[in-house]
Amino acid sequence: MAKDKFKEQFPDYPIIPSKKSKVPGRLLDYGIYVALIGVPGVMLYQFSKVQIPTANMAGVNQFSLDTARRLAMSDVMAGDYAQAAKKFKYYFSSGGEDSAAMGAYAKALEALGLKDEASQWVEKSRVRALEENK
């Protein structure tokens, strides 16, 4: 009805036909964009991921020396002396030589009732601390 009124008012004006939808073409364009931009972007993201080191990177159920020392020290601070003694034993048997760790190990041994061993570790701790301060 509106077109008829338009034709009556402007008889010489050509009517432009409405544009046909290009949905299949647009979908193809979007598919090309995804293929050219999205897929390589996802691949670059996957390949650029950095592996974050964890406490267990040394192997299955093993810790690095520094991790064993830190975990043992935190167990001493928390009052879990049995677990701390196990971790300190691993630390020192693997070559650890930190004087603060030796003192904390002596504290853990004393709390477990092993006073003779604790006094030996206190002496080792003192000797090591003197060597570190030279």
PyMOL commands that set and color helices and strands:
alter all, ss='L'
color gray80, all
select helices_A, chain A and resi 2-9+23-47+65-78+81-93+99-111+115-132
alter helices_A, ss='H'
color red, helices_A
deselect
rebuild
show_as cartoon
